[in-house]
Structures are given as structure tokens and as C-alpha cells.
Amino acid sequence: MHVALVLAMMATLSWAQTPQLHRKFEYKHSFRAPNLAQRDGTIPFWMVSGDAIASMEQLRLAPSMRSRRGIAWNKRVMSESESFEVEMSIKVTGQGRIGADGLAVWYTAQQGTLGPVFGSNDYWTGLGLMFDSFDNDGQKNNPFVSLMINDGTRSYDHHTDGSQQMLSGCQKDFRNKPFPMKVKIEYLKNVLTVLIHDGMTQNTRYEMCIRVENVILPKNGYFGLSAATGGLADDHDILEFSVYSLNTEMPKPPGTMPQAEQQKYDAEFEKQMQDYEKERQRFKEQHPDKAKDDDVDDFAKYFEDATARELRLIYESQNAIHLVMQQMEQKLQAIVQQQNQHTQMINTVRSGGAVQQQPATGGGAPVAGGGFGQEEKNEALQALRELTSGLRDMRTYVNEIYTRTFNMEQKINQGAGAQPQAAGQGQGTVQQVGGATDFATIKNYLESVQADVRHIRANQNNMGQGNAQGGACPDVACLTSTFFLIIVGAQSALIVVLLMFRRGQEKAKFY
């Protein structure tokens, strides 16, 4: 029990003695989506060169094309603090199973240029954190993350992937991840730490990759990013690069001026203001035409202040709303009026009376009550339908009679033309003359019947057109049942006569 209390007290004392770390975001050394770049494709406080392309959502250092390289360097030195923390989000994607070459994060004494080391120059002075995608040494340990500190005298060895030059590293696959890969670089008290999130989940969970002590970095260095492709190609994108300054002590607030010195400066300011007013009055008396009015510097006389402008805008918007409400009220009143009229008309129809209509412009009288009922209308429509059906039947019968009559006339004409011409001049000639006379008589009678039928048909068509147009039935003699029976009887008699006549001719030819 006593041992636990002692350990708790020691932990409390050690925590109290540990200086608190203050972390401040440095926007002049950072960029992040969604407003990563400006409209002209530049990043504020950064220089973008080579094949790098900056957009609103990402910085593409090297596109997925062969032999491309691009760099981005901060224009300002990191003078806010010697210790810093960098949080970056990267995405390396490619179509193949193996990619190339990779990207690098730099913190150097000078700004870098385009070169052979992952797109940047060789012989740098400072830190280089390489994300190598391609296995140049054949050790089958790529993708690999390595850290190299250079003093400006060593050249990076590509053939061995810098394995003999790096301080530390870890094998980490950073290609084709479903989510962006997060990297945190922390430099505090000469200890450099690199933490990496693998990008397999959306929630950030860092894992230790590199931790190196006794690392001396140049003061007031520059941050940089670079990437390159070779025979194989990947898209190397930076979605976020946030830099934080780390301080173990709070920055001291600006000191306050002593009271005596403050009073001294206030008195001097008042004296200068009085001298200025005296000189101004003297100039006004000596040059009244050039002197300005006292209220010439009163901007409220010429410009509208923010409060008055806000009140004016509120008043104008309230007036506009009031006008809209008045218009809506008028429309609602018109709608209510129409609804009342429709309700009154419906009630009148339900009560059994006819609706009173307004007289037309021509001066018509209103329709009186007690019009046709629904049953009477149905009966009238049914009677009209039956009349129309009867007229169609009569028209069909007349057309049939006309057709048969026309066919009979054609047959008679053909029979008359087929009379034998080789008969003698005796009895045969007398029969031929008598047959011709009978044919002429029958023909005249048929023509009269045909004319009557045509006349009846014309009257029927005229009557049908009048009914279709809604007019009254013309005052003509309609086809009655008696007349129809007479026509049918005449047709039958005519057929019988024709048959008897044909039989007589055949007997005469036989004997």
C-alpha cells in the first residue's frame, strides 16, 4: 500500500516537472484540401515546378506517366520554432502490381531543385524521408520507407536503395490503399519520430516506423516534397501537408509600458494636438479660400455607416414583404369569391333549380328554371339514337335496291345486244321488232324507277347531313313503309316479267 502511494506521488511529481508542450498551426508552411490551390494553379507560400500539378483537392507531384518528376518547396523558412510536427496525407496509386519510383519529404537548408533523387536534387543538407516503391537492389523489401540525413557531401545510391546510407527505415506498403495514408513526422529535442497509418481504415491509427535520436537538423530550413516515375509509373498525390510548431514554453505576451512613461507620451500627444489645432486656425484665417470646412473629414456626411445601411436594408426588405403579402391577400380574396360562387351554383343545382346565368353581350335573357330533367335528357338521347339507327337501315336498303336495279339494266342491255342476226325476215323479224319494243318499254320503266331511287337517296343523304350538323329535319317527303313495299313489289314483278320473257325467247329459238 505504501509502495503504491510512493509510486503515485513520484509519477505526479514527474508529470508536474515535465514541461507542457504547446502546439501551433503554421499556415504559411502548410496546405490542405479542399482549397489547396488557387485558381491559377499556385499554392500560397509554395513553389511548384516540374510535372507537378496543383488542384483544389490535391497536389499531384508526378502523374502515372513514364519518366516524370515534380517538386514543391516552401518559400518561407521555418523560423517559428526549432521543433516541429508535420502531418501529411498521401495517396500513391497505379495500375500495375509494382510501381515506381516513389516520393520524398524534405527539410533542408536550401530550397531544392529538380534532380535524380525522387525528383529532387542530390547532395542536399538536411533530412530526406523516402517512400521507395521500386526494388532496385533485388532484396524484395519494397515498398520501403527510409530516413537519410545528409551534410551535402554524399550522393544517394539508387542501386542499393540507400540501404547503406539510411539511419533507419521500415517496410510499409503504401500503394493502392482504399483510404489516404497518414504520416506524422515529429522533431523534438533532437529526436526524430515517424508514425504511419496504413490507410486500410478510415479511422487514423498510427504505428511506429522510425525513431532516431541525436538528429541535428539545420535551423531555419525549408520544407519540400518531390516525386518521380521511371519505366513504371504511379500517381503520387499529396492531399494534406500541415506543419505545427512545437514549444515547451508559452510565448511571452508583449510587455506593458510603465505608468510614468505612458503619462509622458500622453502629455506629449496632447501638446502636439493643441499645436496642430492652432496652426490649423491660423491657416484658415490667412487663407479662407483654401481652408477646408470643419466637417470636411466627416465621412458620415458623405458615406452611410454600417448601422444605417443595415437599418435601411431591413426597412426595404420589410416593405417588399408587405407588398407581397398584400398581393397574396388580394389573390386569396379572389379565390374565396370564386369558391363562394361555385358553392352557390352547386347548391342551386342540388336543390333542383336551374342556375341563373348572366346575359350575354348581345342581350339574351336569363335561362328560366324548370329545364330538362336528367331522365328526359336520357329519353331524348335514346330516341335520337334509335332514329339514327333506323335511318342507317333505310339507307342500306335503298343502296341495295339501287345496286340490284343497276345490275338488271346491265343484264338487259347485254341480252338485247346478243340477239341472233342470222334469223329470217318472216316471223323471226317480227319477234325481233316486238322484243325490241318490249325492251324499250322495260328500259324506260327501269329508268323511271332508278330516277325515283336516286331522288330518295339524295333526300336521305341531305336529311342525314342535316341531323349530323344538329339542324332540323328538312320538309321533304320521307320514305314510308307503303312506298317501300310498292318498290319491293314492283321489283319482284319486274323480275318475274324478265324471267318469263327470257323463257319465251328460249322456246322460240328451240322451235
C-alpha positions as CSV (number, residue, x, y, z in Angstrom):
1,M,0.0,0.0,0.0
2,H,2.8,2.4,0.9
3,V,4.7,1.4,-2.2
4,A,1.7,2.3,-4.4
5,L,1.3,5.7,-2.8
6,V,5.0,6.4,-3.2
7,L,4.9,5.5,-6.9
8,A,1.8,7.6,-7.5
9,M,3.5,10.6,-5.8
10,M,6.6,10.1,-7.9
11,A,4.5,10.0,-11.1
12,T,2.7,13.1,-10.1
13,L,5.9,14.9,-9.4
14,S,7.5,13.8,-12.7
15,W,4.4,15.0,-14.6
16,A,4.5,18.3,-12.9
17,Q,8.1,18.8,-13.7
18,T,7.7,17.8,-17.3
19,P,7.3,21.0,-19.4
20,Q,4.0,21.3,-21.2
21,L,4.2,21.2,-25.0
22,H,2.5,24.0,-26.9
23,R,1.4,23.2,-30.5
24,K,0.6,25.9,-33.0
25,F,-0.5,25.5,-36.6
26,E,1.7,27.3,-39.1
27,Y,-0.4,28.1,-42.2
28,K,2.5,29.7,-44.1
29,H,4.2,26.3,-44.3
30,S,1.1,24.2,-44.9
31,F,-1.6,23.4,-47.4
32,R,-4.7,21.2,-47.4
33,A,-7.9,20.4,-49.2
34,P,-10.5,21.4,-50.2
35,N,-9.0,24.8,-51.1
36,L,-5.5,23.6,-51.7
37,A,-4.6,25.7,-54.7
38,Q,-5.7,29.0,-56.1
39,R,-7.5,29.5,-59.5
40,D,-4.2,30.0,-61.3
41,G,-2.9,26.6,-60.1
42,T,-0.4,28.0,-57.5
43,I,-0.3,27.2,-53.8
44,P,0.1,30.2,-51.4
45,F,3.7,30.4,-49.9
46,W,4.8,27.4,-52.1
47,M,6.7,27.0,-55.3
48,V,5.5,24.2,-57.7
49,S,7.8,23.1,-60.5
50,G,8.4,20.2,-63.0
51,D,5.5,17.9,-63.8
52,A,3.7,18.7,-60.5
53,I,0.1,19.8,-60.9
54,A,-1.8,21.6,-58.1
55,S,-5.6,21.5,-57.9
56,M,-8.3,22.3,-55.4
57,E,-8.3,18.8,-53.9
58,Q,-4.7,17.6,-54.2
59,L,-1.1,18.2,-55.3
60,R,-0.1,15.6,-57.9
61,L,3.7,15.6,-57.7
62,A,4.2,13.1,-60.6
63,P,1.5,11.6,-62.8
64,S,1.2,8.0,-63.9
65,M,3.4,8.5,-67.0
66,R,6.9,7.3,-67.6
67,S,10.0,9.5,-66.7
68,R,8.1,12.2,-64.9
69,R,9.2,14.3,-61.9
70,G,7.9,17.2,-59.9
71,I,8.7,19.2,-56.8
72,A,7.1,21.6,-54.4
73,W,9.1,23.8,-52.0
74,N,8.0,26.2,-49.3
75,K,9.1,29.8,-49.9
76,R,9.5,30.7,-46.3
77,V,12.0,29.4,-43.8
78,M,10.8,27.6,-40.6
79,S,11.8,30.3,-38.2
80,E,8.9,30.0,-35.8
81,S,10.5,27.1,-33.8
82,E,13.3,24.6,-34.0
83,S,11.0,21.8,-33.1
84,F,8.1,20.9,-35.4
85,E,5.5,18.4,-36.3
86,V,4.2,17.5,-39.8
87,E,1.0,15.7,-40.6
88,M,0.6,14.7,-44.2
89,S,-1.8,12.6,-46.2
90,I,-0.6,10.9,-49.3
91,K,-2.0,8.6,-51.9
92,V,0.1,6.5,-54.3
93,T,-1.9,4.6,-56.9
94,G,-1.1,2.7,-60.0
95,Q,-2.5,0.0,-62.3
96,G,0.4,-2.4,-62.0
97,R,1.4,-4.7,-59.2
98,I,4.7,-2.9,-59.0
99,G,5.1,0.9,-59.1
100,A,8.0,3.3,-59.4
101,D,9.8,5.3,-58.3
102,G,8.4,7.0,-55.2
103,L,8.2,10.3,-53.3
104,A,10.2,12.1,-50.7
105,V,9.7,14.6,-47.9
106,W,12.5,17.1,-47.3
107,Y,13.7,19.6,-44.7
108,T,16.8,21.2,-46.0
109,A,19.0,24.3,-45.5
110,Q,18.3,25.5,-49.1
111,Q,15.3,25.1,-51.4
112,G,15.7,22.1,-53.7
113,T,15.6,21.9,-57.5
114,L,14.7,19.2,-60.0
115,G,17.1,16.3,-59.8
116,P,17.7,12.5,-59.7
117,V,16.7,11.7,-56.1
118,F,13.0,11.1,-56.3
119,G,12.6,14.2,-58.4
120,S,14.8,16.5,-56.3
121,N,18.5,17.4,-56.3
122,D,21.3,15.3,-54.9
123,Y,23.8,16.4,-52.3
124,W,21.3,18.1,-50.0
125,T,21.9,19.3,-46.5
126,G,19.2,18.2,-44.1
127,L,16.5,15.5,-43.8
128,G,15.2,13.3,-46.5
129,L,12.3,10.8,-45.8
130,M,12.0,8.5,-48.9
131,F,9.0,6.4,-49.8
132,D,10.6,4.0,-52.3
133,S,8.2,1.9,-54.5
134,F,10.6,0.1,-56.7
135,D,13.1,-2.7,-55.6
136,N,16.4,-1.7,-57.2
137,D,18.6,-3.9,-55.1
138,G,16.5,-7.1,-55.5
139,Q,16.0,-7.7,-51.8
140,K,12.2,-7.9,-52.3
141,N,11.6,-5.4,-49.4
142,N,9.8,-2.7,-51.3
143,P,7.8,-0.6,-50.9
144,F,10.1,0.8,-48.2
145,V,10.2,3.9,-46.0
146,S,13.8,5.1,-45.2
147,L,15.3,8.1,-43.4
148,M,18.6,9.7,-44.5
149,I,20.4,12.7,-43.1
150,N,22.9,14.3,-45.5
151,D,25.5,17.0,-44.8
152,G,25.8,18.0,-48.5
153,T,28.7,15.7,-49.3
154,R,27.1,12.4,-50.0
155,S,25.2,11.2,-53.1
156,Y,22.2,9.0,-52.8
157,D,22.8,5.4,-54.0
158,H,19.9,4.2,-56.2
159,H,21.4,0.8,-56.9
160,T,21.1,-0.2,-53.2
161,D,18.0,1.9,-52.5
162,G,20.2,3.8,-49.9
163,S,20.4,0.8,-47.7
164,Q,24.0,1.7,-46.6
165,Q,23.2,5.4,-46.1
166,M,19.9,5.4,-44.3
167,L,19.7,5.9,-40.5
168,S,16.5,3.8,-40.1
169,G,13.5,2.6,-42.0
170,C,10.5,0.2,-42.2
171,Q,8.9,-1.9,-44.8
172,K,5.4,-0.4,-45.4
173,D,3.2,-1.0,-48.4
174,F,1.7,2.5,-49.3
175,R,0.4,1.7,-52.8
176,N,-3.3,1.4,-53.8
177,K,-4.8,1.8,-50.4
178,P,-8.6,2.3,-50.1
179,F,-8.1,5.4,-47.9
180,P,-5.3,8.0,-47.9
181,M,-2.2,7.1,-46.0
182,K,-1.4,9.3,-43.0
183,V,2.2,10.2,-42.0
184,K,3.2,12.1,-38.9
185,I,6.8,13.4,-38.6
186,E,7.8,14.8,-35.2
187,Y,11.2,16.5,-34.4
188,L,11.5,17.5,-30.7
189,K,14.7,17.8,-28.7
190,N,16.9,16.2,-31.4
191,V,14.6,13.1,-31.6
192,L,13.0,12.4,-34.9
193,T,9.9,10.1,-34.9
194,V,7.9,8.9,-37.9
195,L,4.5,7.4,-37.4
196,I,2.4,5.9,-40.3
197,H,-1.2,4.9,-40.7
198,D,-1.6,2.1,-43.2
199,G,-4.7,3.5,-45.0
200,M,-6.8,0.4,-44.6
201,T,-9.4,2.0,-42.4
202,Q,-10.9,5.5,-42.3
203,N,-10.0,5.9,-38.6
204,T,-6.5,7.0,-38.1
205,R,-4.3,4.6,-36.1
206,Y,-0.6,5.4,-36.2
207,E,2.1,2.7,-36.0
208,M,5.7,3.4,-35.2
209,C,8.0,3.3,-38.2
210,I,11.2,5.3,-37.4
211,R,12.6,6.7,-34.2
212,V,16.1,8.2,-34.2
213,E,17.9,10.1,-31.5
214,N,20.7,12.7,-31.7
215,V,19.5,14.1,-35.0
216,I,20.7,17.6,-35.8
217,L,18.7,19.4,-38.4
218,P,19.6,22.8,-39.9
219,K,17.9,25.8,-38.3
220,N,15.6,27.9,-40.4
221,G,15.2,25.2,-43.0
222,Y,12.8,24.7,-45.9
223,F,10.1,22.1,-46.3
224,G,9.8,20.3,-49.6
225,L,8.1,17.5,-51.5
226,S,9.1,15.6,-54.6
227,A,8.2,12.5,-56.6
228,A,9.4,10.7,-59.7
229,T,8.5,7.9,-62.1
230,G,10.7,5.6,-64.2
231,G,9.9,2.7,-66.5
232,L,6.9,2.1,-64.3
233,A,4.6,4.9,-63.2
234,D,2.2,5.7,-60.3
235,D,0.2,8.8,-59.4
236,H,1.8,10.5,-56.4
237,D,-0.7,12.7,-54.7
238,I,-0.4,14.9,-51.6
239,L,-3.8,15.7,-50.0
240,E,-2.6,17.4,-46.9
241,F,0.6,18.9,-45.6
242,S,0.2,20.6,-42.2
243,V,3.1,21.9,-40.2
244,Y,2.9,22.7,-36.4
245,S,5.5,24.5,-34.4
246,L,6.3,22.9,-31.0
247,N,7.3,24.9,-28.0
248,T,7.9,23.9,-24.4
249,E,7.3,27.4,-23.2
250,M,4.4,29.7,-23.9
251,P,5.3,32.8,-26.0
252,K,5.7,35.8,-23.7
253,P,3.0,38.4,-24.2
254,P,4.1,41.9,-25.2
255,G,5.3,43.8,-22.2
256,T,3.3,46.7,-20.8
257,M,4.7,50.2,-20.7
258,P,5.4,51.7,-17.2
259,Q,2.8,54.2,-15.9
260,A,5.1,57.2,-15.8
261,E,6.3,56.7,-19.3
262,Q,2.7,56.2,-20.5
263,Q,1.7,59.5,-18.9
264,K,4.7,61.2,-20.5
265,Y,3.7,60.0,-24.0
266,D,0.0,61.0,-23.5
267,A,1.0,64.6,-22.4
268,E,3.3,64.9,-25.5
269,F,0.4,63.7,-27.7
270,E,-2.0,66.3,-26.3
271,K,0.5,69.1,-26.7
272,Q,1.1,68.1,-30.4
273,M,-2.7,68.1,-31.0
274,Q,-3.1,71.6,-29.5
275,D,-0.3,72.9,-31.7
276,Y,-1.9,71.3,-34.7
277,E,-5.2,73.0,-33.9
278,K,-3.6,76.4,-33.5
279,E,-1.7,76.1,-36.8
280,R,-5.0,75.0,-38.5
281,Q,-6.9,78.0,-37.2
282,R,-4.1,80.4,-38.3
283,F,-4.0,78.9,-41.8
284,K,-7.8,79.2,-42.0
285,E,-7.7,82.9,-41.1
286,Q,-4.9,83.7,-43.6
287,H,-6.3,81.6,-46.5
288,P,-10.0,81.5,-46.2
289,D,-10.5,80.4,-49.8
290,K,-8.1,77.4,-49.4
291,A,-9.2,76.3,-46.0
292,K,-11.4,73.3,-45.7
293,D,-14.6,73.2,-43.7
294,D,-14.6,71.7,-40.2
295,D,-16.8,68.8,-41.3
296,V,-14.9,68.0,-44.5
297,D,-13.4,65.0,-42.8
298,D,-16.8,63.8,-41.5
299,F,-17.3,60.7,-43.5
300,A,-20.8,60.3,-42.1
301,K,-21.8,63.3,-44.2
302,Y,-20.9,61.5,-47.5
303,F,-21.0,57.9,-46.6
304,E,-23.5,55.7,-45.0
305,D,-22.3,53.9,-41.9
306,A,-22.9,50.2,-41.3
307,T,-25.7,50.6,-38.8
308,A,-27.7,53.0,-41.0
309,R,-27.2,50.7,-44.0
310,E,-28.4,47.7,-42.1
311,L,-31.5,49.5,-40.9
312,R,-32.2,50.7,-44.4
313,L,-31.9,47.2,-45.8
314,I,-34.2,45.9,-43.1
315,Y,-36.8,48.6,-43.9
316,E,-36.6,47.9,-47.6
317,S,-37.0,44.1,-47.1
318,Q,-39.9,44.7,-44.7
319,N,-41.6,46.9,-47.3
320,A,-41.1,44.2,-50.0
321,I,-42.6,41.6,-47.8
322,H,-45.5,43.8,-47.0
323,L,-46.3,44.3,-50.7
324,V,-46.0,40.6,-51.4
325,M,-48.4,39.9,-48.5
326,Q,-50.9,42.5,-49.9
327,Q,-50.8,40.8,-53.3
328,M,-51.3,37.4,-51.8
329,E,-54.3,38.7,-49.8
330,Q,-55.9,40.1,-52.9
331,K,-55.4,36.7,-54.7
332,L,-56.9,34.9,-51.7
333,Q,-59.9,37.1,-51.7
334,A,-60.5,36.5,-55.4
335,I,-60.2,32.7,-54.8
336,V,-62.6,32.9,-51.9
337,Q,-65.1,34.8,-54.0
338,Q,-64.9,32.3,-56.8
339,Q,-65.3,29.4,-54.3
340,N,-68.4,31.1,-52.9
341,Q,-69.9,31.4,-56.4
342,H,-69.1,27.7,-57.2
343,T,-70.7,26.6,-53.9
344,Q,-73.8,28.7,-54.6
345,M,-74.1,27.1,-58.1
346,I,-73.7,23.6,-56.7
347,N,-76.3,24.2,-54.0
348,T,-78.7,25.6,-56.6
349,V,-78.3,22.5,-58.8
350,R,-78.8,20.2,-55.9
351,S,-82.0,22.0,-54.9
352,G,-83.5,21.2,-58.3
353,G,-83.4,24.7,-59.8
354,A,-81.5,25.9,-62.9
355,V,-78.5,28.2,-62.5
356,Q,-79.1,31.8,-63.3
357,Q,-76.6,32.9,-65.9
358,Q,-75.6,36.4,-66.7
359,P,-77.0,37.7,-70.0
360,A,-74.5,37.7,-72.9
361,T,-73.2,40.9,-74.5
362,G,-75.8,40.5,-77.3
363,G,-78.6,41.0,-74.7
364,G,-80.0,37.5,-74.0
365,A,-82.5,36.8,-71.2
366,P,-81.5,34.6,-68.3
367,V,-82.5,30.9,-68.5
368,A,-85.7,30.2,-66.6
369,G,-86.0,27.5,-64.1
370,G,-87.6,24.1,-64.7
371,G,-85.4,22.9,-67.6
372,F,-85.0,19.3,-68.8
373,G,-84.5,16.7,-66.1
374,Q,-81.9,14.0,-66.3
375,E,-84.4,11.3,-67.2
376,E,-85.9,13.4,-70.0
377,K,-82.5,14.1,-71.4
378,N,-81.7,10.3,-71.4
379,E,-85.0,9.6,-73.2
380,A,-84.4,12.2,-75.8
381,L,-80.8,10.9,-76.4
382,Q,-82.2,7.3,-76.7
383,A,-84.8,8.4,-79.2
384,L,-82.2,10.2,-81.3
385,R,-80.0,7.1,-81.3
386,E,-83.0,4.9,-82.4
387,L,-83.9,7.4,-85.2
388,T,-80.2,7.4,-86.4
389,S,-80.1,3.6,-86.4
390,G,-83.4,3.5,-88.5
391,L,-82.1,6.0,-91.0
392,R,-78.9,3.9,-91.4
393,D,-81.0,0.8,-92.1
394,M,-83.2,2.6,-94.6
395,R,-80.1,4.0,-96.4
396,T,-78.7,0.4,-96.6
397,Y,-82.0,-0.9,-98.1
398,V,-82.1,1.9,-100.7
399,N,-78.5,1.3,-101.7
400,E,-79.2,-2.4,-102.2
401,I,-82.3,-1.7,-104.4
402,Y,-80.2,0.7,-106.5
403,T,-77.5,-1.8,-106.9
404,R,-79.9,-4.6,-108.0
405,T,-81.7,-2.3,-110.4
406,F,-78.4,-1.3,-112.0
407,N,-77.4,-4.9,-112.4
408,M,-80.7,-5.8,-114.0
409,E,-80.3,-2.9,-116.5
410,Q,-76.8,-4.1,-117.4
411,K,-78.1,-7.7,-118.0
412,I,-81.0,-6.4,-120.2
413,N,-78.6,-4.3,-122.3
414,Q,-76.3,-7.4,-122.7
415,G,-79.4,-9.6,-123.7
416,A,-80.6,-7.0,-126.3
417,G,-77.2,-6.9,-127.9
418,A,-76.9,-10.7,-128.1
419,Q,-80.0,-11.2,-130.3
420,P,-79.3,-13.5,-133.3
421,Q,-78.8,-11.6,-136.5
422,A,-78.9,-14.7,-138.8
423,A,-82.7,-15.3,-138.5
424,G,-85.1,-15.0,-141.4
425,Q,-87.1,-11.9,-142.3
426,G,-90.5,-13.6,-141.5
427,Q,-91.7,-14.4,-138.1
428,G,-88.2,-14.1,-136.7
429,T,-88.1,-10.4,-137.8
430,V,-91.5,-9.7,-136.2
431,Q,-90.4,-11.3,-133.0
432,Q,-87.2,-9.2,-133.0
433,V,-89.1,-6.0,-133.5
434,G,-91.6,-6.9,-130.8
435,G,-88.7,-7.9,-128.5
436,A,-87.0,-4.5,-129.1
437,T,-90.3,-2.7,-128.3
438,D,-90.6,-4.6,-125.1
439,F,-87.1,-3.9,-124.2
440,A,-87.5,-0.2,-124.8
441,T,-90.6,-0.2,-122.6
442,I,-88.9,-2.1,-119.8
443,K,-85.9,0.2,-120.1
444,N,-88.0,3.3,-119.7
445,Y,-89.7,1.9,-116.7
446,L,-86.5,0.9,-115.1
447,E,-85.0,4.4,-115.7
448,S,-88.0,6.0,-114.0
449,V,-87.6,3.6,-111.1
450,Q,-83.9,4.4,-110.9
451,A,-84.6,8.1,-111.0
452,D,-87.0,7.7,-108.1
453,V,-84.5,5.7,-106.1
454,R,-81.8,8.3,-106.8
455,H,-84.1,11.1,-105.7
456,I,-84.9,9.2,-102.5
457,R,-81.3,8.5,-101.8
458,A,-80.4,12.2,-102.3
459,N,-83.1,13.2,-99.9
460,Q,-81.9,10.6,-97.4
461,N,-78.3,12.0,-97.6
462,N,-79.5,15.5,-97.2
463,M,-81.5,14.5,-94.2
464,G,-78.5,12.6,-92.7
465,Q,-76.2,15.6,-93.1
466,G,-78.8,17.9,-91.5
467,N,-79.1,15.6,-88.5
468,A,-75.3,15.3,-88.2
469,Q,-75.0,19.1,-88.2
470,G,-77.6,19.5,-85.5
471,G,-80.2,21.2,-87.8
472,A,-83.9,20.5,-88.2
473,C,-85.3,17.8,-90.5
474,P,-86.0,19.2,-94.0
475,D,-89.6,19.4,-95.1
476,V,-89.5,16.7,-97.8
477,A,-91.5,13.5,-98.4
478,C,-89.8,10.8,-96.4
479,L,-89.7,7.2,-97.4
480,T,-92.8,5.5,-95.8
481,S,-93.3,1.8,-95.4
482,T,-96.1,1.7,-98.0
483,F,-93.9,3.3,-100.6
484,F,-91.1,0.9,-99.7
485,L,-93.4,-2.1,-100.2
486,I,-94.6,-0.8,-103.5
487,I,-91.0,-0.5,-104.7
488,V,-90.3,-4.1,-103.5
489,G,-93.4,-5.4,-105.3
490,A,-92.5,-3.6,-108.5
491,Q,-89.0,-5.1,-108.3
492,S,-90.5,-8.6,-107.8
493,A,-93.0,-8.1,-110.7
494,L,-90.2,-6.8,-113.0
495,I,-88.0,-9.9,-112.2
496,V,-90.9,-12.2,-112.9
497,V,-91.6,-10.5,-116.3
498,L,-88.0,-10.7,-117.2
499,L,-87.8,-14.4,-116.4
500,M,-91.0,-15.1,-118.5
501,F,-89.6,-13.1,-121.4
502,R,-86.3,-14.9,-121.3
503,R,-88.2,-18.3,-121.3
504,G,-90.3,-17.2,-124.3
505,Q,-87.2,-16.3,-126.3
506,E,-85.6,-19.7,-125.5
507,K,-88.8,-21.5,-126.6
508,A,-88.8,-19.5,-129.9
509,K,-85.2,-20.4,-130.6
510,F,-85.9,-24.1,-129.8
511,Y,-88.9,-24.4,-132.3
